[in-house]
Amino acid sequence: MQFASKGEKDIMLSAGFDVTKSPSAPVVPTTPRDVRAESTRVRKQILVRWGASKGHRLYRVEQTEGDPTLETGWEVIAETGKNRLVVNDLESFKTYSFRVVAIGTIGNSIPSDAASAIAA
């Protein structure tokens, strides 16, 4: 039908066919927002959560024990499709900072703001 109608939406609808939305072009994902880090009841554990990003395939979670305002010292600790990560085997009473990068099909977002917590 699409060939006969030459892609004209009104002609396809008048013939009783459904018209589907054309796939949108891939975009660079938006930066994850509302990143939160909190210690849990489990020793040596921190829960990191964040808001969804448009255009993402995965999230890359990075951690630092240093100054979170610096670009140096960050290390990748996980890649996940979820909006949360439980980080285990941390040193008790030590402050850890986390940030999240959304990974898309044509690029990555800029890193999120950092969130910090002290492991119990």
Secondary structure, 3 states (H helix, E strand, C coil): CHHHHCCCHHHHHHCCCCCCCCCCCCCCCCCCCCCEEEECCCCCCEEEECCCCCCCCEEEEEEECCCCCCCCCCEEEEEECCCEEEECCCCCCCEEEEEEEEECCCCECCCCCCEEEECC
